[in-house]
Amino acid sequence: MTVTDPKIEHPILHLIGEEADRLNLECYVIGGWVRDLFLHRPSDDIDVVVVGSGISLAEAVAKRLGKHAHLAVFKTYGTAQVKRGEMELEFVGARRESYQHDSRNPIVEDGTLQEDQNRRDFTINAMAICLNKDRYGELLDPFDGMYDLEDCIIRTPLDPDITFSDDPLRMMRAIRFATQLGFFLEDETFDAIVRNKERMNIITKERIAEELNKIMLSRRPSEGWLLLDKTGLLPLIFPELAALKGIEVKEGRGHKDVFLHTLKVLDNVAQTSDNLWLRWAALLHDIGKPKSKAWDPQAGWTFRNHNYIGAKMVPKIFAKMKMPLNDKMEYVKKMVDLHMRPINLIEDTVTDSAVRRLLFEAGDDIEDLMLLCDADITSRNEEKKARFHHNYQLVRQKMVELEERDRIRNFQPPVKGDEIMEILHLEPCSTVGELKMAIKDAILDGIIPNEYEPAKAYLLKLAHEKGLC
């Protein structure tokens, strides 16, 4: 079969083929770019496999492209990369691989194109298109990847037990591709993941987190988490999330399945935001519920302070999963901690003071917090959902009014600590911090406006009451 899609006529592909012919090398574009070509998905990353030296071809291509191309050579791995603008070209020599049981790092030897295709993870990633002039555009599809694309199936080229045992990360990749593409795991492939799930123990946390982030950025990330659960991988890679599963009934009263609720919230957020860390906040917003669950004969099942407990769990989860322990983690922690505040506001009388405090604590992340809280409304009672959504809009309106009037978001008390010490002739001490906090509270409670002169007058009033002046 010869591929006729216009994308195959890209000048860079012809240039690669010309240089391969000049060096008397067979070369093929392979893998994800070919798959995405047939799925009509955009792709700027092109993998080129060469029967011979991939580095030699990369050097020749970089030279042809001139000063606008950047060449990086990785001799240890026999690979090279050429970057030009948004396009990345990866060159590798065709190879065959063998594995030892305690490592996913293969023993690599030079091989044929067929041997290289045999080592690919899935049939849809094993298709290759020739770039040499006399066979330009010829598709080599030994495992019927085209049929699997049409049938929306993820399947391994060879025995899936061997494929997954050799490189267990491919189990995560299978689920990630199924989630990203909206495909199904072929039955034997699914069963092989179940049989080989314990092999995930040899995979580094960093690689697992990388695949999880790709699942999280999918259109419906819940599908990936459900597959992780059904295959038995979930408790191995994320036991805290697996602990959310199930319903406990006592005296005829049960609580909702927090795992399924969480996935619904995650999908709701995914419909409104591409922010990876807001999606992680959605996944973790109820992570503290198993530890806080208690039975109250009057109230039924309760999860008091689960937001606070969950927020304390976030740094530990991020550290264990080798995810960033920086402002991204702090953001997720804050979202988890505050996610109950807006719903408490709409259930009580919406006071200016409560809204000011929420604005102050959420800061610039207030809109993200409101998106999360809106997504957290998953009741099947349509009237209840409508009422909650309406009340959230009232809270949002109150926030806008107070922010315009009081400028609360990320504010600092108008009278600084050093000025308090100067006015009251104080040395650095806890009293200075207490006075500064009292001024902040007075502004948040609406006792004084967020302005310098009223704040200074309030300081002097407090100082007089405390006998400091």
C-alpha positions as CSV (number, residue, x, y, z in Angstrom):
1,M,0.0,0.0,0.0
2,T,1.2,3.5,-0.9
3,V,0.2,6.4,1.4
4,T,-1.4,9.3,-0.5
5,D,-2.1,11.7,2.4
6,P,-0.8,15.2,1.6
7,K,1.2,15.2,4.9
8,I,3.5,12.6,3.5
9,E,4.7,15.1,0.9
10,H,6.2,17.3,3.6
11,P,9.5,18.7,2.3
12,I,11.4,17.6,5.4
13,L,10.4,14.0,4.7
14,H,11.6,14.2,1.1
15,L,14.9,15.8,2.4
16,I,15.4,12.9,4.8
17,G,14.8,10.4,2.0
18,E,17.3,12.2,-0.3
19,E,20.0,12.1,2.3
20,A,19.3,8.4,3.0
21,D,19.6,7.6,-0.7
22,R,22.9,9.6,-0.9
23,L,24.2,7.5,2.1
24,N,22.8,4.3,0.6
25,L,20.6,3.8,3.7
26,E,17.1,2.4,4.1
27,C,15.0,4.8,6.2
28,Y,11.4,4.9,7.4
29,V,9.2,7.2,9.3
30,I,7.7,5.1,12.1
31,G,5.6,5.1,15.2
32,G,3.4,7.9,16.5
33,W,3.7,10.2,13.5
34,V,2.4,7.5,11.2
35,R,-0.4,6.6,13.6
36,D,-1.5,10.2,14.0
37,L,-1.3,10.7,10.2
38,F,-4.1,8.1,9.8
39,L,-6.0,9.5,12.8
40,H,-5.8,13.0,11.4
41,R,-4.1,14.2,14.7
42,P,-1.5,16.9,14.7
43,S,2.1,15.8,15.4
44,D,5.4,17.7,15.2
45,D,7.5,14.8,16.5
46,I,8.8,12.5,13.7
47,D,10.6,9.2,14.5
48,V,12.9,7.9,11.8
49,V,14.3,4.4,11.9
50,V,17.3,3.7,9.7
51,V,18.7,0.3,8.6
52,G,22.2,1.3,9.5
53,S,23.5,4.4,11.3
54,G,20.7,6.7,12.5
55,I,23.4,9.1,13.7
56,S,25.0,9.4,10.3
57,L,21.6,10.2,8.7
58,A,20.8,12.8,11.4
59,E,24.1,14.5,10.9
60,A,23.5,14.7,7.1
61,V,20.0,16.0,7.6
62,A,21.1,18.7,10.1
63,K,23.8,19.8,7.6
64,R,21.2,20.2,4.8
65,L,18.9,22.1,7.1
66,G,21.7,24.6,7.9
67,K,22.0,27.0,10.8
68,H,18.4,26.9,11.8
69,A,18.7,23.2,12.8
70,H,20.0,22.0,16.2
71,L,21.7,18.5,16.3
72,A,22.0,16.5,19.5
73,V,23.8,13.1,19.3
74,F,23.5,10.4,22.0
75,K,26.1,7.9,21.0
76,T,25.5,5.6,24.0
77,Y,22.0,4.9,22.7
78,G,22.8,5.1,19.0
79,T,20.3,7.9,18.6
80,A,20.3,11.5,17.4
81,Q,17.8,14.4,17.5
82,V,17.4,17.3,15.0
83,K,15.3,20.2,16.0
84,R,14.0,22.9,13.7
85,G,11.4,25.3,15.0
86,E,8.5,23.3,16.4
87,M,9.6,20.2,14.6
88,E,11.6,17.4,16.3
89,L,13.2,14.6,14.3
90,E,14.4,11.5,16.2
91,F,16.8,9.2,14.3
92,V,17.7,5.7,15.5
93,G,19.2,2.7,13.8
94,A,16.9,-0.4,13.4
95,R,17.5,-2.7,16.4
96,R,16.5,-5.8,18.2
97,E,16.1,-6.0,21.9
98,S,16.4,-8.6,24.7
99,Y,15.6,-8.1,28.4
100,Q,16.6,-9.3,31.8
101,H,13.9,-10.0,34.3
102,D,15.0,-7.4,36.9
103,S,15.2,-4.5,34.5
104,R,13.2,-2.7,31.8
105,N,16.4,-1.5,30.1
106,P,17.0,-3.8,27.1
107,I,20.2,-5.3,25.7
108,V,20.3,-3.6,22.3
109,E,21.8,-5.0,19.0
110,D,21.7,-3.8,15.4
111,G,18.7,-5.4,13.6
112,T,16.5,-5.4,10.6
113,L,13.4,-3.2,10.1
114,Q,11.2,-6.3,10.9
115,E,13.1,-6.8,14.1
116,D,12.6,-3.2,15.0
117,Q,8.9,-3.4,14.3
118,N,8.7,-6.5,16.5
119,R,10.0,-4.6,19.5
120,R,7.4,-1.8,19.2
121,D,4.8,-1.6,22.0
122,F,1.5,-1.7,20.0
123,T,0.4,-2.5,16.5
124,I,-0.7,1.0,15.8
125,N,2.8,2.2,16.7
126,A,4.6,-0.4,14.6
127,M,3.6,0.9,11.2
128,A,6.4,2.4,9.0
129,I,6.4,4.4,5.8
130,C,9.4,4.3,3.5
131,L,11.2,7.6,2.7
132,N,13.6,6.3,0.0
133,K,12.8,7.6,-3.4
134,D,12.1,4.4,-5.2
135,R,9.6,3.3,-2.5
136,Y,8.5,6.6,-1.2
137,G,5.2,6.4,0.7
138,E,5.1,2.6,0.9
139,L,3.4,1.5,4.1
140,L,4.8,-1.5,6.0
141,D,2.2,-2.8,8.4
142,P,3.1,-6.4,9.4
143,F,0.7,-6.5,12.4
144,D,-2.4,-5.0,10.7
145,G,-2.2,-1.8,12.7
146,M,-4.4,-0.1,10.2
147,Y,-7.2,-2.5,11.0
148,D,-6.7,-1.9,14.7
149,L,-6.9,1.9,14.0
150,E,-10.2,1.3,12.3
151,D,-11.5,-0.9,15.1
152,C,-10.1,1.5,17.8
153,I,-8.1,-1.3,19.5
154,I,-4.9,-1.3,21.5
155,R,-3.0,-4.5,20.9
156,T,0.6,-5.7,21.2
157,P,2.4,-6.9,18.0
158,L,3.7,-10.0,19.8
159,D,2.7,-12.1,22.8
160,P,1.5,-9.4,25.3
161,D,2.8,-11.4,28.3
162,I,6.3,-11.1,26.9
163,T,5.8,-7.5,25.8
164,F,4.6,-6.4,29.3
165,S,7.0,-8.6,31.3
166,D,9.9,-7.2,29.3
167,D,8.9,-3.6,29.7
168,P,6.1,-3.1,32.3
169,L,5.9,0.6,31.5
170,R,4.0,-0.5,28.4
171,M,1.1,-1.5,30.6
172,M,0.8,2.2,31.6
173,R,1.3,3.3,28.0
174,A,-1.5,0.9,26.8
175,I,-3.9,2.5,29.2
176,R,-2.7,6.0,28.4
177,F,-3.1,5.5,24.6
178,A,-6.6,4.0,25.2
179,T,-7.5,7.1,27.2
180,Q,-6.0,9.6,24.8
181,L,-7.4,8.1,21.7
182,G,-10.7,6.8,23.0
183,F,-9.7,3.2,22.1
184,F,-10.3,-0.2,23.8
185,L,-7.8,-2.6,25.2
186,E,-8.0,-5.9,23.2
187,D,-9.1,-8.7,25.5
188,E,-5.8,-10.6,25.5
189,T,-3.9,-7.4,26.0
190,F,-6.1,-6.4,28.9
191,D,-5.8,-9.9,30.5
192,A,-2.0,-9.8,30.1
193,I,-1.9,-6.5,32.1
194,V,-3.8,-8.2,34.9
195,R,-1.4,-11.1,34.9
196,N,1.7,-9.0,34.8
197,K,0.7,-6.1,37.0
198,E,3.2,-6.9,39.8
199,R,6.0,-6.2,37.3
200,M,5.2,-2.5,37.7
201,N,7.4,-2.6,40.8
202,I,10.5,-2.3,38.7
203,I,9.4,0.9,37.1
204,T,10.6,4.2,38.5
205,K,8.0,6.6,40.0
206,E,9.1,9.3,37.6
207,R,8.1,7.3,34.6
208,I,4.8,6.3,36.1
209,A,4.1,10.0,37.0
210,E,4.9,11.0,33.4
211,E,2.2,8.5,32.1
212,L,-0.3,9.6,34.7
213,N,0.1,13.2,33.7
214,K,-0.6,12.3,30.1
215,I,-3.7,10.4,31.2
216,M,-4.7,13.5,33.3
217,L,-4.5,15.7,30.2
218,S,-6.8,13.5,28.2
219,R,-10.3,14.6,27.2
220,R,-11.8,12.2,29.7
221,P,-9.1,11.3,32.2
222,S,-11.6,9.1,34.2
223,E,-11.4,6.4,31.6
224,G,-7.7,6.0,32.3
225,W,-8.2,5.8,36.1
226,L,-11.0,3.2,35.6
227,L,-8.7,1.1,33.4
228,L,-6.0,1.3,36.1
229,D,-8.5,0.1,38.6
230,K,-10.0,-2.7,36.5
231,T,-6.5,-4.1,35.6
232,G,-5.4,-4.1,39.2
233,L,-2.6,-1.5,38.7
234,L,-4.3,1.3,40.7
235,P,-3.6,-0.1,44.3
236,L,0.0,-0.7,43.2
237,I,0.7,2.8,41.9
238,F,-1.7,4.9,43.9
239,P,-3.1,3.1,47.0
240,E,-4.5,6.3,48.5
241,L,-6.9,6.7,45.5
242,A,-7.8,3.0,45.5
243,A,-8.9,3.5,49.2
244,L,-11.7,5.8,48.0
245,K,-13.5,2.9,46.4
246,G,-16.6,1.3,47.8
247,I,-19.7,2.0,49.8
248,E,-20.3,1.2,53.5
249,V,-23.8,0.8,54.8
250,K,-24.8,1.0,58.4
251,E,-28.4,1.0,59.8
252,G,-29.6,1.2,56.2
253,R,-27.6,4.3,55.5
254,G,-24.7,4.4,53.0
255,H,-22.4,7.0,51.6
256,K,-21.6,7.6,47.9
257,D,-18.7,5.8,46.3
258,V,-16.0,8.5,46.7
259,F,-13.8,7.0,43.9
260,L,-16.6,7.3,41.3
261,H,-17.6,10.7,42.6
262,T,-14.0,11.9,42.3
263,L,-13.7,10.7,38.7
264,K,-16.9,12.6,37.8
265,V,-15.4,15.8,39.4
266,L,-12.2,15.2,37.5
267,D,-14.1,14.9,34.2
268,N,-16.1,18.0,35.0
269,V,-12.9,20.0,35.6
270,A,-11.4,18.6,32.3
271,Q,-14.4,20.0,30.4
272,T,-13.6,23.5,31.6
273,S,-9.8,23.7,32.1
274,D,-6.6,22.3,30.6
275,N,-4.7,23.2,33.8
276,L,-2.9,19.9,34.8
277,W,-2.6,20.9,38.4
278,L,-6.3,21.9,38.8
279,R,-7.1,18.4,37.4
280,W,-4.8,16.9,40.1
281,A,-6.6,19.0,42.7
282,A,-9.9,17.5,41.4
283,L,-8.5,14.0,41.7
284,L,-7.2,14.7,45.3
285,H,-10.0,16.9,46.6
286,D,-11.6,14.1,48.7
287,I,-8.4,12.1,49.3
288,G,-8.8,12.6,53.0
289,K,-12.2,11.1,53.3
290,P,-11.1,7.5,54.2
291,K,-9.1,8.8,57.2
292,S,-11.9,11.1,58.3
293,K,-14.9,8.8,57.8
294,A,-17.0,8.3,61.0
295,W,-20.5,7.1,61.9
296,D,-22.8,9.5,63.7
297,P,-26.2,8.0,64.8
298,Q,-27.9,11.3,64.1
299,A,-26.0,12.6,61.1
300,G,-25.1,9.3,59.5
301,W,-21.7,9.0,57.7
302,T,-19.5,12.1,58.2
303,F,-16.2,13.2,56.8
304,R,-15.4,16.1,59.1
305,N,-12.2,18.0,58.2
306,H,-11.5,15.8,55.2
307,N,-10.3,18.8,53.3
308,Y,-7.7,19.7,56.0
309,I,-6.6,16.0,56.3
310,G,-6.4,15.7,52.5
311,A,-4.3,18.9,52.2
312,K,-1.8,17.4,54.7
313,M,-1.6,14.3,52.5
314,V,-0.8,16.1,49.3
315,P,2.9,16.8,50.0
316,K,3.4,13.1,51.0
317,I,1.6,11.9,47.9
318,F,3.6,14.2,45.6
319,A,6.9,13.2,47.3
320,K,6.1,9.4,47.0
321,M,5.1,9.7,43.4
322,K,8.2,11.9,42.5
323,M,6.0,14.8,41.4
324,P,7.2,18.4,41.8
325,L,7.5,19.6,45.4
326,N,7.3,23.3,44.4
327,D,4.5,25.9,43.8
328,K,2.6,23.3,41.8
329,M,2.3,21.1,44.9
330,E,1.4,24.1,47.0
331,Y,-1.3,25.1,44.6
332,V,-2.9,21.6,44.7
333,K,-2.6,21.6,48.5
334,K,-4.4,24.9,48.7
335,M,-7.2,23.8,46.4
336,V,-7.8,20.7,48.4
337,D,-7.8,22.6,51.7
338,L,-10.2,25.3,50.4
339,H,-12.6,23.2,48.3
340,M,-15.3,23.1,51.0
341,R,-15.3,26.8,51.7
342,P,-17.5,28.0,48.9
343,I,-20.1,25.3,49.5
344,N,-20.2,26.3,53.2
345,L,-20.8,29.9,52.1
346,I,-23.8,29.0,50.0
347,E,-25.3,26.8,52.7
348,D,-25.0,29.6,55.3
349,T,-25.8,33.3,55.0
350,V,-23.2,34.8,52.6
351,T,-21.5,37.3,54.8
352,D,-19.1,39.9,53.5
353,S,-16.5,38.8,56.1
354,A,-16.6,35.2,55.0
355,V,-16.2,36.1,51.3
356,R,-13.4,38.5,52.1
357,R,-11.5,35.8,53.9
358,L,-12.0,33.3,51.1
359,L,-10.7,35.9,48.6
360,F,-7.7,36.6,50.8
361,E,-6.8,32.9,51.3
362,A,-7.4,31.8,47.6
363,G,-5.7,34.9,46.2
364,D,-5.2,34.7,42.4
365,D,-6.4,31.1,42.4
366,I,-9.9,32.0,43.4
367,E,-11.3,31.4,39.9
368,D,-9.7,27.9,39.8
369,L,-11.2,27.2,43.2
370,M,-14.6,28.1,42.0
371,L,-14.2,25.9,38.9
372,L,-13.3,23.0,41.2
373,C,-16.2,23.6,43.5
374,D,-18.7,24.0,40.6
375,A,-17.3,20.6,39.3
376,D,-17.9,19.1,42.7
377,I,-21.6,19.3,42.2
378,T,-22.4,15.8,41.0
379,S,-25.8,15.1,42.6
380,R,-28.3,13.2,40.5
381,N,-31.0,15.5,41.8
382,E,-31.3,18.1,39.0
383,E,-33.2,20.6,41.1
384,K,-30.5,20.4,43.8
385,K,-27.7,20.8,41.2
386,A,-29.5,23.8,39.7
387,R,-29.9,25.4,43.1
388,F,-26.2,24.9,44.0
389,H,-25.0,26.3,40.6
390,H,-27.3,29.3,41.1
391,N,-26.0,29.9,44.6
392,Y,-22.4,29.7,43.4
393,Q,-23.2,32.5,41.0
394,L,-24.4,34.6,43.9
395,V,-21.1,34.0,45.7
396,R,-19.2,34.9,42.6
397,Q,-21.2,38.1,42.3
398,K,-20.4,39.0,45.9
399,M,-16.7,38.3,45.3
400,V,-16.7,40.7,42.4
401,E,-18.4,43.4,44.4
402,L,-16.1,43.1,47.4
403,E,-12.9,42.8,45.3
404,E,-13.8,46.0,43.4
405,R,-14.6,47.8,46.7
406,D,-12.1,46.4,49.1
407,R,-9.2,45.1,47.0
408,I,-8.8,42.1,49.2
409,R,-7.1,39.5,46.9
410,N,-3.5,39.1,47.9
411,F,-3.6,42.2,50.0
412,Q,-1.1,43.1,52.8
413,P,-2.1,45.2,55.8
414,P,-1.6,48.9,54.9
415,V,0.5,49.5,58.0
416,K,3.7,47.4,57.8
417,G,5.5,45.7,60.7
418,D,8.5,48.1,60.6
419,E,6.1,51.1,60.7
420,I,4.3,49.6,63.7
421,M,7.6,49.3,65.6
422,E,8.5,52.9,64.7
423,I,5.1,54.4,65.7
424,L,5.0,52.5,69.0
425,H,8.7,52.4,69.7
426,L,8.8,48.6,69.8
427,E,11.6,46.2,69.2
428,P,10.9,43.1,67.0
429,C,8.6,40.9,69.1
430,S,5.4,38.9,68.9
431,T,3.3,41.9,69.8
432,V,4.2,43.5,66.4
433,G,2.9,40.4,64.6
434,E,-0.3,40.3,66.8
435,L,-1.0,44.0,65.9
436,K,-0.5,43.4,62.2
437,M,-2.8,40.4,62.3
438,A,-5.4,42.4,64.2
439,I,-5.4,45.0,61.5
440,K,-5.7,42.3,58.8
441,D,-8.6,40.7,60.6
442,A,-10.4,44.1,61.1
443,I,-10.2,44.7,57.3
444,L,-11.4,41.2,56.5
445,D,-14.3,41.6,59.0
446,G,-15.3,44.9,57.5
447,I,-14.5,46.9,60.7
448,I,-12.2,49.2,58.8
449,P,-11.6,49.8,55.0
450,N,-8.5,48.5,53.4
451,E,-6.8,52.0,53.5
452,Y,-3.8,53.5,55.3
453,E,-5.3,56.2,57.5
454,P,-8.1,54.0,58.9
455,A,-5.6,51.2,59.5
456,K,-3.2,53.5,61.3
457,A,-6.0,54.9,63.5
458,Y,-7.1,51.4,64.3
459,L,-3.5,50.5,65.3
460,L,-3.4,53.5,67.7
461,K,-6.7,52.4,69.2
462,L,-5.4,48.9,69.8
463,A,-2.1,50.2,71.2
464,H,-4.1,52.5,73.6
465,E,-6.2,49.5,74.8
466,K,-3.1,47.4,75.3
467,G,-1.3,50.2,77.2
468,L,1.4,50.5,74.6
469,C,1.1,54.3,74.3
